[in-house]
Amino acid sequence: MEFFRIHRTIPFMHYRHVLNAISFVSFIVAVYWIFTHGLALSIEFTGGTQLEVKYPSAANTEQIREDLGQVSKEVLVQTFGTASDVVIRVPTKEGQTSGQVAAEVMKVLQAKTPDVQLKSTEFVGPQVGDELARDGGTALALVVVGIMIYLAFRFEWKFSVAAIIANLHDIVIVVGIFSVMHWEFTLPVLAAVLAVLGYSVNESVIIFDRVREHFRTMRRADSMEVVNSAITATISRTVITHTSTLCMTLSMFFFGGPALHYFSLALTIGILLGVYSSVFVAAAIALYLGVKREDLVKQRKRDEVEEMVP
């Protein structure tokens, strides 16, 4: 399906050196900032006090979150089970026990709604956060290895390396932006980062497939001309797909409330980076590695050709 067709090849690769330099600097800054300043980790990673409370009617989680702002600026409020059951997570506060934090939270809640009931309270230790961080890192590493193996079998090792570098570029810059802006890094944000990885790979595969097709049809063109032609041929599909996806993520961002705010923000940034990196990072690196027709189009052996000749 195409809304429009571009008949003139756009010279994307002529701008690759400048854009790749910008990408490289951005990547280094992101890595530096992550290691020197860290992330604003949520309670799932840092530990804290978790309370389960029950309201007499449907709870307004946004109002609860606003009321508990005086207790902590990093309170997590979610409904579970029914609309009247609410789970509240408060980060560890220096000089206060878990019981004291729970008492302070209930004092604020009962001042607004006297009938609210405390069902349970527990302390979530930081060791849980360490386990989540390890599991997240392991999941990310396994995804990267799996993608590299898949692309190496489907295409060629040069495209595999190019795609992985481009995908790591997206992930590191998304996480780096969260570090620079000091936005809260939660489990949904980690899920969004992993989703961005898969999304970026899909875009790279679409372009690489078209590159392979154009190598077969453009026999006298050099590699740069083939890559430019292939990317130009995917523009209509890219506009349709990514516009639709961005409409969904922006809807979550503007109307999903605080619970989906950073999740949708990470997805939006990642999708935009995925489109950019697939064109100007993955394709450019493939050219730097010297991808050519023989890498993607297998030549038939002479005897096989002779058998086909009557």
C-alpha positions as CSV (number, residue, x, y, z in Angstrom):
1,M,0.0,0.0,0.0
2,E,1.4,3.4,-1.0
3,F,-0.1,6.9,-0.5
4,F,2.5,8.3,-2.8
5,R,5.5,7.2,-4.9
6,I,8.8,9.1,-5.2
7,H,10.1,8.8,-8.7
8,R,13.5,10.5,-8.1
9,T,16.0,8.8,-5.8
10,I,16.8,10.8,-2.7
11,P,20.6,10.8,-1.9
12,F,20.3,9.9,1.7
13,M,23.8,8.5,1.9
14,H,25.4,11.8,0.8
15,Y,24.6,13.1,4.3
16,R,25.8,10.1,6.2
17,H,29.2,11.5,7.3
18,V,27.7,14.6,9.1
19,L,24.8,12.7,10.6
20,N,27.0,9.8,11.7
21,A,29.3,12.3,13.4
22,I,26.4,13.8,15.3
23,S,25.2,10.3,16.2
24,F,28.6,9.3,17.5
25,V,28.9,12.4,19.7
26,S,25.4,11.9,21.0
27,F,26.2,8.2,21.8
28,I,29.4,9.1,23.7
29,V,27.6,11.9,25.7
30,A,24.8,9.5,26.5
31,V,27.2,6.7,27.7
32,Y,29.2,9.3,29.8
33,W,26.1,10.7,31.4
34,I,24.6,7.3,32.2
35,F,27.8,6.1,33.9
36,T,28.6,9.4,35.7
37,H,25.1,10.6,36.7
38,G,23.1,7.3,36.6
39,L,19.3,7.0,36.3
40,A,16.4,8.3,38.4
41,L,15.4,4.7,39.3
42,S,11.9,4.1,40.5
43,I,10.9,2.2,43.6
44,E,10.9,-1.1,41.7
45,F,14.7,-0.8,41.5
46,T,15.6,1.1,44.7
47,G,13.2,-0.5,47.2
48,G,10.7,1.1,49.6
49,T,7.4,0.7,51.3
50,Q,4.4,-0.8,49.5
51,L,0.8,-0.4,50.8
52,E,-2.4,-1.9,49.7
53,V,-5.5,0.2,50.5
54,K,-9.2,-0.1,49.8
55,Y,-11.5,2.8,49.1
56,P,-15.3,2.7,49.6
57,S,-15.8,3.6,46.0
58,A,-13.7,4.0,42.8
59,A,-10.4,5.6,43.6
60,N,-9.0,8.7,41.8
61,T,-5.3,7.6,41.4
62,E,-4.3,11.0,40.1
63,Q,-5.7,12.8,43.1
64,I,-4.1,10.3,45.4
65,R,-0.8,10.8,43.8
66,E,-1.2,14.6,44.1
67,D,-2.1,14.3,47.8
68,L,0.8,12.1,48.6
69,G,3.2,14.6,47.0
70,Q,3.9,16.0,50.4
71,V,5.1,12.5,51.5
72,S,7.4,11.9,48.5
73,K,7.7,13.2,45.0
74,E,8.2,9.7,43.6
75,V,5.1,7.9,44.8
76,L,3.7,5.2,42.6
77,V,-0.1,4.8,42.7
78,Q,-1.9,2.1,40.8
79,T,-5.3,0.3,41.0
80,F,-5.3,-3.5,41.0
81,G,-8.1,-6.0,41.0
82,T,-11.0,-3.5,41.3
83,A,-11.2,0.3,40.9
84,S,-11.4,0.7,44.7
85,D,-8.3,-1.3,45.4
86,V,-5.1,0.7,45.2
87,V,-1.4,-0.2,45.6
88,I,0.9,2.6,46.7
89,R,4.7,2.4,46.6
90,V,6.8,5.0,48.4
91,P,10.7,5.1,48.1
92,T,12.8,4.5,51.2
93,K,13.1,7.6,53.3
94,E,16.3,8.2,55.3
95,G,15.6,8.1,59.1
96,Q,12.2,6.5,58.8
97,T,11.1,2.9,59.1
98,S,8.7,1.2,56.8
99,G,6.0,1.5,59.5
100,Q,6.5,5.2,60.0
101,V,6.2,5.8,56.2
102,A,3.0,3.7,56.1
103,A,1.6,5.7,59.0
104,E,2.4,9.0,57.3
105,V,0.8,7.9,54.1
106,M,-2.4,6.7,55.8
107,K,-2.6,10.0,57.7
108,V,-2.7,11.9,54.4
109,L,-5.2,9.5,52.8
110,Q,-7.6,9.4,55.7
111,A,-7.5,13.2,55.9
112,K,-9.1,13.2,52.5
113,T,-11.1,10.0,52.7
114,P,-11.8,8.8,56.3
115,D,-13.2,5.5,55.2
116,V,-10.1,4.3,53.4
117,Q,-8.7,1.0,54.8
118,L,-5.2,-0.3,55.0
119,K,-5.2,-3.9,53.8
120,S,-1.5,-4.7,54.0
121,T,2.0,-3.1,54.1
122,E,5.4,-4.5,53.3
123,F,8.9,-3.4,52.8
124,V,10.4,-4.0,49.3
125,G,14.1,-4.3,49.8
126,P,16.7,-3.0,47.3
127,Q,17.8,-6.5,46.6
128,V,14.6,-6.9,44.5
129,G,15.7,-3.9,42.5
130,D,19.1,-5.5,41.9
131,E,17.4,-8.6,40.7
132,L,15.2,-6.7,38.3
133,A,18.2,-4.8,37.0
134,R,20.1,-8.0,36.3
135,D,17.1,-9.6,34.7
136,G,16.5,-6.5,32.5
137,G,20.2,-6.5,31.4
138,T,20.1,-10.2,30.7
139,A,16.9,-9.8,28.6
140,L,18.5,-7.0,26.7
141,A,21.7,-9.0,26.0
142,L,19.7,-12.1,24.9
143,V,17.6,-10.0,22.5
144,V,20.7,-8.4,21.0
145,V,22.4,-11.8,20.4
146,G,19.2,-13.3,19.0
147,I,18.8,-10.4,16.6
148,M,22.4,-10.6,15.4
149,I,22.1,-14.4,14.7
150,Y,18.8,-13.9,12.9
151,L,20.1,-11.1,10.6
152,A,23.4,-13.0,10.0
153,F,21.4,-16.0,8.7
154,R,18.8,-13.9,6.8
155,F,21.1,-11.4,5.2
156,E,24.9,-11.3,5.7
157,W,27.2,-10.6,8.6
158,K,27.8,-7.0,7.5
159,F,24.1,-6.1,7.8
160,S,24.0,-8.0,11.1
161,V,26.7,-5.8,12.6
162,A,25.2,-2.7,11.1
163,A,21.7,-3.4,12.5
164,I,23.0,-4.2,16.0
165,I,25.1,-1.0,16.2
166,A,22.1,1.0,15.0
167,N,19.9,-0.6,17.6
168,L,22.3,-0.1,20.4
169,H,22.6,3.5,19.2
170,D,18.8,3.9,19.8
171,I,18.7,2.2,23.2
172,V,21.7,4.1,24.6
173,I,20.4,7.5,23.4
174,V,16.9,6.8,24.8
175,V,18.3,5.8,28.2
176,G,20.8,8.7,28.0
177,I,18.0,11.2,27.5
178,F,16.2,9.8,30.6
179,S,19.5,10.2,32.5
180,V,20.2,13.8,31.3
181,M,16.6,14.9,31.9
182,H,16.5,13.0,35.2
183,W,13.2,11.4,34.3
184,E,12.0,8.5,36.4
185,F,13.2,5.1,35.0
186,T,10.5,2.5,35.8
187,L,9.8,-1.1,34.7
188,P,7.4,0.2,32.0
189,V,10.2,2.4,30.6
190,L,12.5,-0.7,30.5
191,A,9.7,-2.5,28.6
192,A,9.5,0.4,26.2
193,V,13.3,0.3,25.6
194,L,13.1,-3.4,24.7
195,A,10.1,-2.7,22.5
196,V,12.1,0.0,20.7
197,L,14.9,-2.5,20.1
198,G,12.4,-4.8,18.2
199,Y,10.8,-1.9,16.4
200,S,14.1,-0.6,15.2
201,V,15.2,-4.1,14.0
202,N,12.0,-4.4,12.0
203,E,12.6,-1.1,10.2
204,S,16.2,-2.2,9.4
205,V,15.0,-5.5,8.0
206,I,12.5,-3.8,5.7
207,I,15.3,-1.6,4.3
208,F,17.8,-4.5,4.0
209,D,15.2,-6.5,2.2
210,R,14.7,-3.7,-0.3
211,V,18.4,-3.3,-0.7
212,R,18.7,-7.0,-1.6
213,E,16.0,-6.6,-4.2
214,H,17.6,-3.6,-5.8
215,F,20.9,-5.3,-6.0
216,R,19.3,-7.9,-8.2
217,T,17.6,-5.4,-10.5
218,M,20.1,-2.5,-10.6
219,R,23.0,-4.5,-12.0
220,R,25.1,-1.6,-13.1
221,A,24.6,0.7,-10.1
222,D,27.2,1.0,-7.3
223,S,26.4,0.1,-3.7
224,M,25.6,3.7,-2.7
225,E,23.1,4.2,-5.5
226,V,21.4,0.9,-4.6
227,V,21.1,1.8,-1.0
228,N,19.7,5.3,-1.8
229,S,17.2,3.7,-4.2
230,A,16.1,1.1,-1.7
231,I,15.5,3.6,1.1
232,T,13.6,5.9,-1.2
233,A,11.4,3.0,-2.2
234,T,10.4,2.5,1.5
235,I,9.5,6.1,2.2
236,S,5.8,5.7,1.6
237,R,5.6,2.6,3.8
238,T,7.7,4.4,6.5
239,V,5.4,7.4,6.6
240,I,2.2,5.3,6.8
241,T,3.6,2.9,9.5
242,H,5.3,5.3,11.7
243,T,2.7,8.0,11.6
244,S,0.1,5.4,12.7
245,T,2.4,4.2,15.5
246,L,3.2,7.7,16.7
247,C,-0.5,8.6,16.8
248,M,-0.9,5.7,19.3
249,T,2.1,6.6,21.4
250,L,1.2,10.3,21.5
251,S,-2.4,9.4,22.5
252,M,-1.0,7.5,25.5
253,F,1.3,10.4,26.2
254,F,-1.4,13.1,26.3
255,F,-4.3,11.1,27.5
256,G,-2.9,8.1,29.4
257,G,-2.1,9.9,32.6
258,P,1.0,9.7,34.8
259,A,1.1,5.9,34.8
260,L,1.8,5.9,31.0
261,H,3.6,9.2,30.8
262,Y,7.2,8.0,30.7
263,F,6.4,4.7,29.0
264,S,4.8,6.5,26.0
265,L,7.6,9.1,26.0
266,A,10.3,6.5,25.8
267,L,8.3,4.8,22.9
268,T,7.9,8.0,21.0
269,I,11.5,9.0,21.3
270,G,12.6,5.4,20.4
271,I,10.4,5.2,17.3
272,L,11.7,8.5,15.9
273,L,15.3,7.3,16.6
274,G,14.5,3.9,15.0
275,V,13.5,5.5,11.8
276,Y,16.6,7.7,11.8
277,S,19.1,5.0,12.7
278,S,17.7,2.5,10.2
279,V,18.4,4.9,7.4
280,F,21.4,6.9,8.4
281,V,23.2,4.5,10.8
282,A,22.4,0.9,9.8
283,A,22.6,1.5,6.1
284,A,25.6,3.8,6.4
285,I,27.5,1.3,8.5
286,A,26.7,-1.4,5.9
287,L,28.3,0.8,3.3
288,Y,31.3,1.4,5.5
289,L,31.8,-2.3,5.9
290,G,31.8,-2.6,2.1
291,V,28.6,-4.4,1.4
292,K,28.3,-5.4,-2.3
293,R,26.1,-7.3,-4.7
294,E,28.0,-10.6,-4.2
295,D,27.2,-10.5,-0.4
296,L,23.5,-10.6,-1.0
297,V,22.9,-12.1,-4.4
298,K,24.4,-15.6,-4.7
299,Q,26.0,-16.3,-8.1
300,R,25.0,-19.5,-9.7
301,K,27.7,-22.0,-10.6
302,R,28.6,-22.3,-14.2
303,D,27.6,-25.9,-14.5
304,E,24.1,-25.1,-13.1
305,V,23.7,-22.4,-15.7
306,E,24.9,-24.7,-18.4
307,E,22.3,-27.3,-17.3
308,M,19.6,-24.7,-17.8
309,V,20.7,-23.9,-21.4
310,P,19.0,-26.3,-23.9
